[in-house]
């Protein structure tokens, strides 16, 4: 940079004589720029946000194995749902009751189905044996959300949507069936099973490790097995022990659960072209805050060292209190409490207390090393009388000292 430009910059500079102490600058989650070489300035580029109508989003923390299992089970569940619904819709008699236990709405349906009708569903379930490996089964227990005005409002809206004119009463856990006996489990014929499945079954019997879950909904818990294939083998053995004209009592339980409340969550954000920048030293001292109307900040330095630069982009932001729900459904044999089918997924969200305004939202965080070789002698200033760094601000180029 020429001495004329330097003189102009110095004449127009605003000298700030003190630094602001904050907590030490973090060193995680930063972009590390290459050390600056010989130059009058370093150019920093801020990240850029897109507009959003759906909030901040979530992060998937499952490992690869869990993701594969979840993906396979979702695929199975979709096809099984279609078979299940075709069977249930042909049932003439079914009774429904609605309960409100705590922060959920629970609908219980008693559905009698003939063994002849339900056998194709179980047989079709067995066709998934060809999937490599055994598919793990996971079930979640009831959540515990703190009571608030928003969760109460969401529960009342949910109750009206789900129950409508139905009578609401009763309590959980439900009393459904006596479960499976130990003698019956040991008598199941496994001759046609694969070696892996037989080995898994023997381990379960030896360690009494079959799954009894959602004891908060059903007395003694619903009964399931650690593997998808095993579920259908046990169900097939049960149905084959009956006459094809026998009716099988089934129970379908659907829970609409208040799962989470987030206060003043961002539900909509639209970015604009203004940026705010914060420059820190390694001790966490805030050296300067400045604004640009573009993604680029040009800084000149007069002291070597490591600096941290935080970039923020201005947004028109809408925040609201968000109450999230889950829809959990379980279809089981009433007598044995064996699970036929289950589905656990996100339900409706309820939005309350909207507010709008402008906010600066961080886009990225940069670590920059300034080497002695890049500093120009004619840029060096003396420290002020208090011994503090000076910060000079110009038209196109800002200089950090």
N, C-alpha and C positions, 0 to 999 in steps of 0.2 A: 504494500500500500504506500502511496507517495506521501512525502512530508506535508504537502498541501492538504491532502485528505485528512491526515492526522491532525493538523492544526484546526481544520473545520470541525472535526469531531470533538476536539477538546473544548472549543469555544461553545459548542452546543450541548456539552455533557452536563448531566445532573449527577452530582457526586453524593453518594449515600455513604455515610461514615460509620455505620455499625452493622453487624451481622445479627441474625436472629437465631437463638439456640432452640433446637428441636431435638427429638430423640435421634440416636445414631442412625445414619442411613442404612437401610437394609441392603444386603448383597445378594439376596435371592431374587429369582424371576426378573433378571435384568438382561437387556441386550448389551453385549460387550462389543463396542466398536474397536477397530484396530487403533493402536497408538497413533496420535497425530504426528505427521512429519513436518518438514519445514513449510510453513504457510502462515499467512496473516490471519486465517480464520478456519473454523471447523463448521461444517454444515450438518445440522441435525434434521431428521425427517420424522414427523409424528405419524403414528398409525391413524387409520381412518375407520370410523364406525359406519355401518349401514343402518338404515331405519329399521325399526322393529315394532311389530304389532303383538308379539307374544311373550314379552318379558325377557328376563335375562338368560333363560335356558338352564339346562342341568348338565352335569358331567357324569358320564357312564364310568363307574369305578369297578365294574366287573372284570375279572381276568378273562383271557381268551376262552378257556374251557367253559366257564360259566356262561359266557355269551353264546357259545355254540349250543350248549344245553338249552338255554332260554329260547334261542332261535328255533331249534328242532321242536321243542315242546309247544311253541306258539303255532308252528305249522300243523302239528298233530291236533292241537286243540281246535283249530279252525275247522278241519274236516270232521272231527268228532262232534263239534257243535251242530253242524248241519244234520248229521245222523240223529243226534239226540233230539233236536227240535222236531224232526219229522216223526219221531216216535211219540213224543209228548203231545203233539197237536192232535193225534188220533185218539188220545185218552178222553173218554166222555166225562167221567167223574173225576173231579179233583177239587180239593178244598184249599183255601188260602187264609192265612192269618198274618197279621202284621204286628211287630213288636218294636218298641223304641227303647233299647237298652243303652243308656248313657249317650254316647256321641255317634250313634248309628241307627239306621232303619233296617230291620231284618224282616224279610218276607219268607214265610215257610209254606210250601205247597206239598200236599200229600197226593201222589199220583200213582194209581195202580196200573201196572202194565203186565201183559201176559209174558210168560217165559219165551214163547214162540216169537214175540215181537222184539224182545230185548236181545235174544241170542245173536241176530245178525250184527247188532252194534258191537257186541263183545268180540265176535269173530273178526269183524273189520278192524277192531283195535289190534288184533294179533298180527295183522298183515305188516305191521311196522317192525317186525322182528329183524328185517333185513338191514336196518340202520346200524352201522358199525358201532359197537360198544353199547353199553346199557345207558339209558337216558335217566339222569337224576331227576328226582321229584323234589320240589321245594314248596313249602306252604308257610304263609306268614300268619302270625298270631294277631289278635286284636290290638290296635294302637291305643295310645293314651295321650290325647290332646287336651291341653288346658282349656277349661271352660272360659268363654268370653262372650261379650255381646254379639260379636260376629259369628262365632260358631253356633250360638243359639239361633240366630237369624237364619243361618244356612241350614241347620237341622229342621227348622220349621218349614222352610221352602222345600227341602228335600222330602219331608214327610207328606206335604201336599201333593207333590209330583208323583211320588211312589204309591202312597196309600189312597189318595183321593177320598172317596166316600167309604172306604173300608173301615171297619171297626179296629181300633188299635188297643191292645192290652196284653196281658200275659207277661211272661218273664223268660229269661234264658238262664242257664243252658236248657235246651230242649231234652225231654226224655223220648228217645226214639226206639232203640233196640238193645238187646243184650250183648251184642258183639259176637265175635268168633270164639269157639272153644278151642282149647289147646289140643284136645284129642282130634278134633276135625282138621286142624292145620297139619298135624303130623300124618294124617291119613291121606292127604292129597297125592294123587298119582302124578309123578314127575317123569315118567318114562319117555315121553315125547319132547321133553324140554332140551334145550341146548346145554352143553356142559357148563358154560359160564353161568347160565341161569340157575342150574341145579346147585352149583357151588355157592352162588349168592344166597339161595334159599336155605341151604344147610347152615350157612353162617348165621342167617337171621334166626332160625329155629334154635340154634345152640346158644345164642346170646339174647334171645327174646327182644330183638331190635326192630320189630315192626313199628310203624309210625302211628301214633295216636295224637292227632293235632286238633286245634280249635276246640279245646275242652271248655272254652268260654261260651261256645255256641251249643255244643252237644254234650250231654252228660257222658263221661267216659271217653269222649273224643271221637272224631271220625277216624276210621281205620284206613291206612294206605300203606304203600310199600316204597322202598327207596328207588325202585326202578319202574319205568313205564311198562315194560314187557311183563314184569312180574304181576303188576296190577291186573292185567287182563287174563293171565293164566289162572289166578285165584278166582276171579269172577267167573271164568268159563267153567271151572270145577264146580262152583256153587250152582250155577244155572243148570248144568248137566245132571246134577243130583236131583233135580225137580222134574215133574212131568211137564210136557210142553203146553198143556192146557192150564197149568197152575198160574194164578195171578201173583205177581211179585209187587209188594208194596215198595214204592220208592219215595224218597223225600228230596225236594229241591229247595235249597236254602240260598237266598240272595241277600247279601249284606251291602248296604250303601253306607260306607264309613267316612266320617270326617277324619281326614288323615293328616292335615297340616294347615296351619295358619301363618301367613307371612304379612307383616304389617308394612304398609307403604312400599310395596314391591314395585319396581318399574314394570309397567305393563305396555308402555308405548314410549319409544324414543325416536326423535327425528333430528339428525345432526345438522349443524350449520357450519360455516367455514371459519369460525373464530376458534383460536387455540390459546390455551394458557400453559406457560412453562414455569417450572420451578427448578432452580439450579442449587445443588447442595455440594458441600465438601465431604470428605471422608469421615468427619466427626459428626455429621448430621446437621451442620449449621446451614440454614437457608440463606444463601448468598443473594439471591435475586428472584423475583417473580415478574414475568413480562407476558405480553400478549402479541399474537400475530394474527393476520387475516389470511392465513394460508398454512400449509403443513410444514413449511421450511423455517428453521431458525438458524441464523448465522451468528456465531459467537467468536470473538477474539479474546485470547487469554494472555495474561502477563505473568503468570506464575505456573510452574510445572506442578503436576500432581494428578490425582484421580478425582473426577467430578461425576456426580449423578444428576441426570436430567430427567424429570418427570414431565410427560406431555399429557395434556387434557384437551378434549374437544367439547365445545359447547353444544348442548342438545336442548330441544324443547321436549320436556319429559312429562309423562303422565304417570303418577303413582297411585296405588290403591291398596287397600287391605284385601288379600286374596285367601279365600278358604278353599282348599282342595279336597276332593273326595276320591275314594276308591270304590270300585264295584267288584265284589268278590262273590263267586257263585260256586256252589257245591251240589252235585247230584249224587245220591248215594242209595244203597240198598237199606231199607228201613230196618229189617230184621238183624242184619249183621253190622250195619254202619259202615260197610265197605264203600269206598269212593268209586263211583262210575266215571265221573268227569268233573273237572274243576277249571275255573278261569279266574285270574286275578289281574285287574288292569285299572288304569286311571279312569276316573269318572268326571263329572261336571265340576267346573270351578265357579265359585260365587264371588262377585266383586262388590266391595263396599268402600265408601269414603274416598272417592276419587279426588285427586288434587293435581294441578298442573303448574309448571313453572320452568325456568331455565336452570340448567345445571351443567357444570363441567365434569365430564366423565373421563377417567384416565384411559389413555389408549396404549401407551407403552412407557418403558422405563429403561433409560440408557446409561451405561457406564462408559466413561471416556477417559482415557489416560492422555495427559498432555506432557509431552517430552520436552526436556530443555532445548533440544535442537530446533524446535519449531518456533521458539520465542524470538522476536525481533528486538534488538537493543533499543530501537527508537520507540518501542511501545511501553518500555518500563517506566512506571511512576514510582515515586517514593510513597511509603505509607504515610497516612495522615498523622496528626499529632498524637492521636490516641493509640496508634499502632495497629489500627484496623484496616482491612482490605477496603479498597474503593471500587465502586461499580459505576462505570460510565455507560450512558445509553445514547446511541446515535440514531440516524434516520434509517439506514439500511443494515448497518452492522452494529451489533452490540458487543461490548467488550467487558470481560469478567476479570477483575483483579483481586 
